[in-house]
Amino acid sequence: MYQGIERTAIAQNRRVVAHVTLDTKLNILSCPPELHRWSGFAPGTLIKLRLFDLFPQLESSQDLIFESVKNAGNAFVYRYARFLQDGASKTLFDLQIEAFPDVPGKLLLTITPQTRLTAATIGEQDLAKLARHNQELLLLNRASRILTATLNTAEVLERLLQVTVQIVNAAGSSVWLWADEDEKHLVCRAAFHPGKDERLIGLQVASGKGIVGWVAKSNKGTIVSDPANDGRFYPHIDKSSGFLTTSLLAVPIHIRSHTLGVLEVVNKRDGRFTQKDLAYAEMLAASAAIAIDNAHLIETLQQKMDDLTIHNAELEAFDHTVAHDLQNPLALVVGFADLLKTQGNEITEEERARSLELLVQNARRMSNIIQELLMLSSVRKRDVETHPLDMAVLVQNALDRLRFLVQEYKAQIILPDQWAVAAGYGPWIEEVWENLISNALKYGGNPPQIELGSTVLADGRIQFWIRDNGQGISPDKQQMLFTPFTQLNEVRVTGHGLGLSIVCRIMEKLGGDVDVKSQVGAGSTFCFTLPAYKLECDES
């Protein structure tokens, strides 16, 4: 089909067309003399250069190039390209990259210079426009297939931005999606603005504010040729990103009459944005909406599968707890009850009183296990709002619930004069303190000396801690502490291994964490961390 690799051809409109051979890494293997003249590179210097050394604007489309040339018959098309060393010619070129026919491992780059419209070539140029239009439609079709070829939202957004910039021939683009379910704010989830991407991602605008907010609220696309003089334009985005917007278009990304977000394209490279550009952006946004919706469905399904796996694991753990932790006290309750029933008149009064005491003690132990199982289950299922915590009150409530245990162990408890204010859910944090104080009493010294306090960390979060004077915990057992339903065989172990599982679960739900620092013979310090409470005026 192609007679030799280094050659030029005359197209139907009498323009010189250059064919260049590339390897699969887009390095130049061979080229005709015309390429040196057009590019401004000296003869013999182009071999082994990368395609991007000639056309740096293509580098952002690298993934799309590789995706487009995977299959025979497909091609990557780029219009209005300009050589890096352009000189004074200002000539624009149309590029097409495809797999080299019948030559594995090589790609064919076709470079066609655009000509000025003259009276002699009007008919041919009309045909050329029609051909380019068909080419653009073909590219849109391929772009649609590329967008729907993945079920990962991040990949969908990245591909959308690349193909949009290429087809519309713009300097940059970004995707804004709703920040949460109440749809009051849009957040920039992905951006293609060379050198400015990281500054844009994460920025937020309110619904109805700025061009993006207006498009999301009205569910209509728009072209803005002079943003600075458009009352809808929100200059804060440019100030935050360091980008200068000279023109833009924006279209809604919606599916089934529901707006998912907005696709924004900025700074047309050649002239002004047109209605055709707007139509192309709407087509791409429609394909992206389907891909995003499918990706969200898959992500939701995966999350439900993960939740189901966790739930099944918890059910197995519950079965283990019921079968083992409840079996021992239940057996003792049954044994002592049977003893009192069958031999109550034969045993001494002291033995009868001791049997009754142990029967009640084990019944309470069973009740505590059941209550903590219910607490562990309720924490998993509930979502709560956080509020500022009065930690002094919560700690005192926990101590009141443990007053008999405090008296039994003759514990000395040291409390701070004041507490830092964190955000959390009071009933759950009270449960955390009860578990940690209970463990400090059981595993502390003889008698236990327990100190409680709080520390503001460098990142602004607040760490609450409880320190005991016990024998400490060995490193291998520290690793087991927060494993669900794991017990430690230490001095005076009367617990049942669920306390720290509850603490761990509560911290996960409140966005905090839990940790322990301990040395054998030097006591232990358990701590949990929560976000600091901030007033609304501080947030604004």
C-alpha positions as CSV (number, residue, x, y, z in Angstrom):
1,M,0.0,0.0,0.0
2,Y,2.8,2.4,0.8
3,Q,5.8,2.4,-1.5
4,G,8.7,3.2,0.8
5,I,8.6,5.0,4.2
6,E,10.4,8.3,3.5
7,R,8.2,10.0,1.0
8,T,5.7,12.8,0.3
9,A,2.5,12.6,-1.6
10,I,0.3,15.1,-3.4
11,A,-3.2,15.1,-2.1
12,Q,-6.3,15.7,-4.2
13,N,-6.2,19.4,-3.4
14,R,-2.6,19.6,-4.6
15,R,-1.2,20.0,-1.1
16,V,2.0,18.3,-0.1
17,V,1.4,15.5,2.5
18,A,4.3,14.1,4.5
19,H,4.4,10.6,5.8
20,V,6.5,9.9,8.9
21,T,7.3,6.5,10.4
22,L,7.2,6.2,14.2
23,D,7.9,3.4,16.6
24,T,5.4,2.4,19.2
25,K,7.0,4.8,21.7
26,L,6.4,7.7,19.2
27,N,10.0,8.1,18.3
28,I,10.7,9.2,14.7
29,L,12.3,6.4,12.6
30,S,12.2,8.1,9.2
31,C,10.8,11.2,7.5
32,P,10.8,13.1,4.2
33,P,12.8,16.3,3.5
34,E,9.7,18.5,3.8
35,L,9.5,17.7,7.5
36,H,12.8,19.5,8.1
37,R,11.6,22.6,6.2
38,W,8.3,22.7,8.0
39,S,9.6,22.0,11.4
40,G,12.7,24.3,11.3
41,F,15.0,21.4,12.4
42,A,18.3,20.9,10.6
43,P,18.5,17.9,8.2
44,G,19.4,14.7,10.0
45,T,18.4,16.0,13.4
46,L,14.9,14.6,13.5
47,I,15.6,10.9,13.7
48,K,15.1,9.4,17.2
49,L,13.3,12.6,18.4
50,R,9.9,12.0,19.9
51,L,6.8,13.2,18.3
52,F,6.3,15.6,21.3
53,D,9.6,17.3,20.5
54,L,7.9,18.5,17.3
55,F,4.4,19.0,18.6
56,P,4.5,19.5,22.4
57,Q,0.7,20.2,22.4
58,L,0.1,16.5,21.7
59,E,1.8,15.3,25.0
60,S,-1.5,15.7,26.9
61,S,-3.1,13.4,24.5
62,Q,-0.5,10.6,24.8
63,D,-2.9,8.1,26.4
64,L,-5.6,8.8,23.8
65,I,-3.0,8.3,20.9
66,F,-2.1,4.8,22.2
67,E,-5.8,4.0,22.8
68,S,-6.7,5.1,19.3
69,V,-4.0,3.1,17.4
70,K,-4.6,-0.2,19.3
71,N,-6.8,-1.7,16.6
72,A,-6.3,-1.7,12.9
73,G,-8.5,0.8,11.0
74,N,-8.5,3.3,13.9
75,A,-6.6,6.5,13.9
76,F,-5.8,9.5,16.1
77,V,-6.6,12.8,14.5
78,Y,-5.5,16.3,15.6
79,R,-6.3,19.5,13.9
80,Y,-4.5,22.9,13.9
81,A,-1.2,21.6,15.2
82,R,1.8,23.9,15.2
83,F,5.5,22.9,15.2
84,L,7.6,23.9,18.2
85,Q,10.2,25.7,16.1
86,D,7.6,27.4,14.0
87,G,9.6,30.4,12.9
88,A,7.5,33.1,11.1
89,S,5.4,30.8,8.9
90,K,2.6,30.3,11.5
91,T,1.4,27.4,9.3
92,L,-1.1,25.0,10.9
93,F,-1.1,21.3,10.2
94,D,-3.6,18.4,10.4
95,L,-2.2,15.2,11.9
96,Q,-3.3,11.6,11.7
97,I,-1.6,8.7,13.5
98,E,-2.5,5.1,12.7
99,A,-1.0,1.6,12.8
100,F,1.4,1.2,9.9
101,P,-0.3,-1.2,7.4
102,D,1.3,-4.7,7.4
103,V,4.3,-3.5,9.4
104,P,4.1,-4.6,13.1
105,G,5.6,-2.3,15.7
106,K,5.4,0.8,13.6
107,L,3.0,3.8,13.3
108,L,2.3,6.0,10.4
109,L,2.1,9.8,11.0
110,T,0.4,11.8,8.1
111,I,1.1,15.6,8.2
112,T,-1.1,17.8,6.0
113,P,-0.5,21.6,5.9
114,Q,-3.6,23.7,5.9
115,T,-3.9,26.1,2.9
116,R,-5.5,29.6,2.7
117,L,-8.9,29.8,1.1
118,T,-8.8,31.2,-2.4
119,A,-11.3,31.6,-5.2
120,A,-9.6,28.8,-7.1
121,T,-9.9,26.3,-4.3
122,I,-13.3,27.1,-2.7
123,G,-14.9,24.0,-4.1
124,E,-12.1,21.8,-2.9
125,Q,-12.0,23.5,0.5
126,D,-15.8,22.8,0.9
127,L,-15.1,19.2,0.2
128,A,-12.2,19.3,2.7
129,K,-14.4,20.9,5.3
130,L,-16.9,18.1,4.8
131,A,-14.1,15.6,5.1
132,R,-12.9,17.2,8.3
133,H,-16.5,17.3,9.7
134,N,-16.8,13.6,9.0
135,Q,-13.5,13.0,10.6
136,E,-14.6,14.9,13.7
137,L,-17.8,12.8,13.9
138,L,-15.7,9.7,13.6
139,L,-13.5,11.0,16.4
140,L,-16.5,11.7,18.5
141,N,-17.7,8.2,18.0
142,R,-14.3,6.8,19.0
143,A,-14.2,9.1,22.0
144,S,-17.6,7.8,23.1
145,R,-16.3,4.2,23.0
146,I,-13.1,5.2,24.9
147,L,-15.2,6.9,27.6
148,T,-17.5,3.9,28.1
149,A,-14.6,1.4,28.1
150,T,-13.8,1.9,31.8
151,L,-15.9,1.6,34.9
152,N,-13.5,3.8,37.0
153,T,-14.8,7.3,37.6
154,A,-11.3,8.9,37.7
155,E,-10.4,7.3,34.4
156,V,-13.6,8.4,32.8
157,L,-13.0,12.0,33.9
158,E,-9.4,11.9,32.7
159,R,-10.3,10.6,29.3
160,L,-13.2,13.1,28.9
161,L,-10.8,16.0,29.5
162,Q,-8.3,14.8,27.0
163,V,-10.7,14.1,24.1
164,T,-12.6,17.4,24.8
165,V,-9.4,19.5,24.5
166,Q,-8.4,17.7,21.4
167,I,-11.8,17.8,19.6
168,V,-12.7,21.4,20.6
169,N,-9.0,22.6,20.2
170,A,-8.9,24.4,23.6
171,A,-6.2,25.1,26.1
172,G,-7.8,23.4,29.1
173,S,-10.9,21.8,30.5
174,S,-12.3,20.7,33.9
175,V,-15.1,18.6,35.4
176,W,-17.2,19.8,38.3
177,L,-19.4,17.4,40.2
178,W,-21.8,17.8,43.1
179,A,-19.8,17.8,46.4
180,D,-22.6,15.9,48.3
181,E,-26.1,14.7,48.0
182,D,-27.7,18.0,48.9
183,E,-26.3,19.5,45.7
184,K,-25.5,22.9,47.1
185,H,-21.9,23.0,46.0
186,L,-19.9,21.8,43.0
187,V,-16.3,20.6,43.4
188,C,-13.6,20.4,40.8
189,R,-12.9,16.6,40.5
190,A,-10.6,16.6,37.5
191,A,-8.8,19.2,35.4
192,F,-6.5,19.5,32.4
193,H,-4.8,22.9,32.6
194,P,-1.0,22.4,32.1
195,G,0.7,23.4,35.3
196,K,-2.5,24.4,37.0
197,D,-4.3,21.1,37.5
198,E,-3.4,20.6,41.2
199,R,-4.6,24.2,42.1
200,L,-8.0,23.6,40.5
201,I,-8.8,20.2,41.9
202,G,-10.8,20.5,45.1
203,L,-12.0,24.1,44.5
204,Q,-15.7,24.6,45.2
205,V,-18.4,26.9,43.9
206,A,-22.0,27.2,45.1
207,S,-24.9,26.2,42.9
208,G,-25.9,29.2,40.8
209,K,-22.6,31.0,41.3
210,G,-20.2,31.5,38.5
211,I,-20.6,30.0,35.0
212,V,-20.2,26.5,36.3
213,G,-22.8,27.0,39.0
214,W,-25.2,28.7,36.6
215,V,-25.0,25.8,34.1
216,A,-25.6,23.3,36.9
217,K,-28.6,25.1,38.2
218,S,-30.2,26.0,34.8
219,N,-29.1,22.7,33.2
220,K,-28.2,24.7,30.0
221,G,-25.0,25.0,28.1
222,T,-23.4,28.4,27.4
223,I,-20.6,30.1,25.5
224,V,-18.8,33.1,27.1
225,S,-16.6,35.0,24.7
226,D,-15.7,37.7,27.2
227,P,-15.7,36.3,30.7
228,A,-14.4,39.5,32.4
229,N,-17.6,41.4,31.3
230,D,-20.0,38.6,32.0
231,G,-21.9,39.0,35.3
232,R,-22.0,35.3,35.8
233,F,-18.2,34.8,35.7
234,Y,-16.6,34.0,39.1
235,P,-13.0,35.4,39.0
236,H,-12.0,33.7,42.3
237,I,-11.3,30.5,40.4
238,D,-8.7,32.2,38.2
239,K,-7.2,33.9,41.3
240,S,-6.9,30.5,43.1
241,S,-5.5,28.6,40.2
242,G,-3.3,31.3,38.6
243,F,-5.1,30.6,35.2
244,L,-6.3,33.4,32.9
245,T,-9.6,32.6,31.3
246,T,-10.1,34.5,28.0
247,S,-13.1,32.5,26.7
248,L,-15.0,29.5,27.8
249,L,-17.9,27.2,27.2
250,A,-19.7,25.0,29.7
251,V,-22.3,22.2,29.3
252,P,-24.2,20.2,31.9
253,I,-23.4,16.5,32.5
254,H,-26.8,15.0,33.0
255,I,-28.6,11.7,32.7
256,R,-32.3,10.9,33.0
257,S,-33.1,14.7,33.7
258,H,-30.6,14.7,36.7
259,T,-27.6,16.9,36.5
260,L,-24.4,15.2,37.7
261,G,-22.1,18.1,37.1
262,V,-20.6,20.4,34.5
263,L,-17.9,20.1,31.8
264,E,-16.1,23.4,31.3
265,V,-13.7,24.1,28.4
266,V,-11.6,27.2,28.4
267,N,-9.5,29.3,25.9
268,K,-10.2,28.3,22.3
269,R,-6.8,28.1,20.5
270,D,-8.1,29.4,17.1
271,G,-10.7,32.1,17.3
272,R,-13.9,31.9,19.3
273,F,-15.9,29.0,20.6
274,T,-18.8,28.2,18.2
275,Q,-22.1,26.5,18.4
276,K,-20.5,23.4,16.8
277,D,-18.0,23.4,19.7
278,L,-20.9,23.6,22.1
279,A,-22.6,20.7,20.3
280,Y,-19.5,18.6,20.4
281,A,-19.0,19.3,24.1
282,E,-22.6,18.3,24.8
283,M,-22.1,15.0,22.9
284,L,-19.0,14.3,24.9
285,A,-20.8,15.2,28.2
286,A,-23.7,12.8,27.3
287,S,-21.3,9.9,26.8
288,A,-19.4,10.9,29.9
289,A,-22.7,11.0,31.9
290,I,-23.5,7.4,31.0
291,A,-19.9,6.3,31.8
292,I,-20.0,8.2,35.2
293,D,-23.4,6.8,36.1
294,N,-22.2,3.3,35.2
295,A,-19.0,3.8,37.2
296,H,-21.0,5.1,40.2
297,L,-23.3,2.0,40.0
298,I,-20.3,-0.3,40.0
299,E,-18.7,1.6,42.9
300,T,-21.9,1.5,44.9
301,L,-22.2,-2.3,44.2
302,Q,-18.6,-2.8,45.2
303,Q,-19.2,-0.9,48.4
304,K,-22.3,-2.9,49.2
305,M,-20.3,-6.1,48.6
306,D,-17.5,-4.9,50.9
307,D,-20.1,-4.0,53.5
308,L,-21.7,-7.4,53.2
309,T,-18.2,-9.1,53.6
310,I,-17.6,-7.1,56.8
311,H,-21.1,-7.9,58.0
312,N,-20.6,-11.6,57.4
313,A,-17.3,-11.4,59.2
314,E,-19.0,-9.7,62.2
315,L,-21.7,-12.4,62.2
316,E,-19.0,-15.0,62.4
317,A,-17.3,-13.1,65.3
318,F,-20.7,-12.7,67.0
319,D,-21.2,-16.5,66.7
320,H,-17.7,-17.0,68.2
321,T,-18.5,-14.7,71.1
322,V,-21.8,-16.3,71.8
323,A,-20.4,-19.8,71.5
324,H,-17.3,-19.2,73.7
325,D,-17.6,-16.0,75.8
326,L,-21.2,-16.7,76.9
327,Q,-20.8,-20.4,77.2
328,N,-18.5,-20.2,80.3
329,P,-20.6,-17.9,82.5
330,L,-23.8,-19.6,81.4
331,A,-22.4,-23.0,82.4
332,L,-21.5,-21.5,85.8
333,V,-24.9,-20.0,86.3
334,V,-26.6,-23.3,85.4
335,G,-24.1,-25.2,87.7
336,F,-24.6,-23.0,90.7
337,A,-28.4,-22.9,90.2
338,D,-28.5,-26.7,90.0
339,L,-26.3,-27.0,93.1
340,L,-28.7,-24.8,95.1
341,K,-31.7,-26.7,93.8
342,T,-30.4,-30.2,94.4
343,Q,-28.1,-29.8,97.4
344,G,-29.3,-26.5,98.9
345,N,-30.1,-28.2,102.2
346,E,-26.9,-30.1,102.4
347,I,-24.4,-27.2,102.0
348,T,-23.4,-24.7,104.6
349,E,-24.8,-21.2,104.8
350,E,-21.4,-19.8,103.8
351,E,-21.3,-22.1,100.7
352,R,-24.9,-21.2,99.8
353,A,-24.1,-17.4,100.0
354,R,-20.9,-17.9,97.9
355,S,-22.8,-19.8,95.3
356,L,-25.5,-17.2,95.1
357,E,-22.8,-14.4,94.7
358,L,-21.1,-16.3,91.9
359,L,-24.4,-17.0,90.2
360,V,-25.3,-13.3,90.2
361,Q,-21.8,-12.3,89.2
362,N,-21.8,-14.6,86.1
363,A,-25.4,-13.5,85.2
364,R,-24.2,-9.9,85.2
365,R,-21.2,-10.9,83.1
366,M,-23.5,-12.5,80.5
367,S,-25.7,-9.3,80.6
368,N,-22.7,-7.1,80.0
369,I,-21.6,-9.3,77.1
370,I,-25.0,-9.0,75.5
371,Q,-25.1,-5.2,76.1
372,E,-21.8,-4.7,74.4
373,L,-22.7,-6.9,71.5
374,L,-25.8,-4.7,71.0
375,M,-23.6,-1.6,71.3
376,L,-21.2,-2.9,68.7
377,S,-24.0,-3.6,66.3
378,S,-25.7,-0.3,66.8
379,V,-22.5,1.7,66.2
380,R,-22.1,-0.1,62.8
381,K,-25.7,0.7,61.7
382,R,-26.1,4.3,62.9
383,D,-25.0,7.5,61.4
384,V,-24.9,10.4,63.9
385,E,-24.3,14.2,63.8
386,T,-21.2,15.4,65.7
387,H,-21.4,18.2,68.3
388,P,-18.9,19.9,70.7
389,L,-18.2,17.5,73.6
390,D,-18.2,18.5,77.2
391,M,-15.6,15.9,78.1
392,A,-15.6,16.6,81.8
393,V,-19.3,15.6,82.0
394,L,-18.8,12.5,79.8
395,V,-15.9,11.3,81.9
396,Q,-17.8,11.8,85.1
397,N,-20.8,9.9,83.7
398,A,-18.5,7.0,82.8
399,L,-16.9,7.1,86.3
400,D,-20.4,7.1,87.9
401,R,-21.3,3.9,86.0
402,L,-18.0,2.3,87.2
403,R,-18.1,3.6,90.8
404,F,-18.5,0.1,92.3
405,L,-15.5,-1.1,90.3
406,V,-13.5,1.9,91.3
407,Q,-14.3,1.2,95.0
408,E,-13.5,-2.5,94.6
409,Y,-10.0,-1.8,93.2
410,K,-9.4,1.2,95.5
411,A,-8.2,3.2,92.5
412,Q,-6.7,6.7,92.5
413,I,-8.0,8.7,89.5
414,I,-6.4,12.0,88.4
415,L,-8.4,14.3,86.2
416,P,-7.3,17.5,84.4
417,D,-8.5,21.0,85.3
418,Q,-9.9,21.5,81.8
419,W,-10.4,19.6,78.6
420,A,-9.8,20.6,75.0
421,V,-13.1,20.8,73.0
422,A,-13.5,18.1,70.3
423,A,-16.3,17.3,67.9
424,G,-18.0,13.9,68.4
425,Y,-21.2,12.1,69.6
426,G,-21.5,12.2,73.4
427,P,-23.1,8.8,74.1
428,W,-20.5,7.0,72.1
429,I,-17.6,8.9,73.6
430,E,-19.0,8.1,77.1
431,E,-18.9,4.5,76.1
432,V,-15.3,4.8,74.9
433,W,-14.2,6.3,78.3
434,E,-16.1,3.6,80.2
435,N,-14.3,0.9,78.3
436,L,-10.8,2.5,78.6
437,I,-11.3,3.3,82.3
438,S,-12.6,-0.2,83.0
439,N,-9.5,-1.8,81.3
440,A,-7.2,0.5,83.3
441,L,-8.9,-0.6,86.5
442,K,-8.7,-4.3,85.6
443,Y,-5.1,-4.3,84.1
444,G,-3.7,-1.5,86.2
445,G,-1.4,-1.7,89.3
446,N,-2.4,-2.8,92.7
447,P,-4.0,-0.4,93.6
448,P,-4.5,1.3,90.2
449,Q,-3.3,4.8,89.6
450,I,-5.0,6.2,86.6
451,E,-4.5,9.6,84.9
452,L,-6.7,11.1,82.2
453,G,-5.9,14.1,79.9
454,S,-6.0,15.7,76.5
455,T,-3.4,17.1,74.1
456,V,-3.8,19.3,71.0
457,L,-1.8,17.8,68.1
458,A,0.2,19.8,65.5
459,D,-2.5,19.1,62.9
460,G,-5.2,20.6,65.1
461,R,-6.8,17.4,66.1
462,I,-7.2,16.5,69.8
463,Q,-5.8,13.4,71.4
464,F,-7.4,12.1,74.6
465,W,-5.5,9.7,76.7
466,I,-5.6,7.5,79.8
467,R,-2.4,6.3,81.6
468,D,-2.2,3.4,84.1
469,N,0.5,2.0,86.3
470,G,0.0,-1.7,85.3
471,Q,2.5,-4.3,84.2
472,G,2.4,-3.0,80.6
473,I,1.7,-5.0,77.4
474,S,4.2,-6.8,75.3
475,P,4.7,-5.7,71.7
476,D,3.2,-8.9,70.3
477,K,0.1,-8.6,72.3
478,Q,-0.2,-4.9,71.4
479,Q,-0.7,-5.9,67.8
480,M,-3.7,-8.1,68.9
481,L,-5.4,-5.4,71.0
482,F,-7.7,-4.0,68.4
483,T,-8.4,-7.2,66.6
484,P,-12.2,-7.9,67.1
485,F,-13.0,-10.1,70.1
486,T,-9.4,-10.8,71.0
487,Q,-8.7,-11.3,74.7
488,L,-5.5,-10.7,76.7
489,N,-4.7,-13.2,79.3
490,E,-3.3,-10.7,81.9
491,V,-3.7,-10.2,85.6
492,R,-7.3,-10.2,86.9
493,V,-8.8,-10.6,83.4
494,T,-12.6,-10.5,83.9
495,G,-13.4,-8.8,80.7
496,H,-14.6,-10.4,77.5
497,G,-12.6,-8.8,74.6
498,L,-15.3,-6.6,73.2
499,G,-14.5,-3.3,74.8
500,L,-11.6,-2.3,72.5
501,S,-13.6,-3.5,69.5
502,I,-16.3,-1.0,70.4
503,V,-13.8,1.8,70.9
504,C,-12.2,1.0,67.5
505,R,-15.6,0.9,65.8
506,I,-16.7,4.2,67.3
507,M,-13.5,6.0,66.2
508,E,-13.9,4.7,62.7
509,K,-17.5,6.1,62.6
510,L,-16.4,9.5,64.0
511,G,-13.4,9.9,61.8
512,G,-10.9,9.4,64.6
513,D,-8.4,6.8,65.5
514,V,-7.2,4.8,68.6
515,D,-3.7,3.7,69.7
516,V,-1.7,2.3,72.6
517,K,1.8,3.0,74.0
518,S,3.1,0.5,76.5
519,Q,6.2,-1.0,77.9
520,V,6.4,-4.2,80.0
521,G,6.8,-3.1,83.6
522,A,6.1,0.6,82.9
523,G,2.3,0.7,82.4
524,S,0.2,1.6,79.4
525,T,-1.3,4.7,77.8
526,F,-4.4,4.3,75.6
527,C,-5.4,7.3,73.5
528,F,-8.0,8.2,70.9
529,T,-8.0,11.2,68.6
530,L,-10.9,13.3,67.4
531,P,-11.2,16.4,65.2
532,A,-11.3,19.7,67.1
533,Y,-14.6,21.5,67.2
534,K,-14.7,24.6,65.1
535,L,-17.3,27.4,65.3
536,E,-19.1,28.2,62.0
537,C,-17.5,31.7,62.0
538,D,-14.0,30.0,62.1
539,E,-14.9,27.8,59.1
540,S,-16.1,30.8,57.1
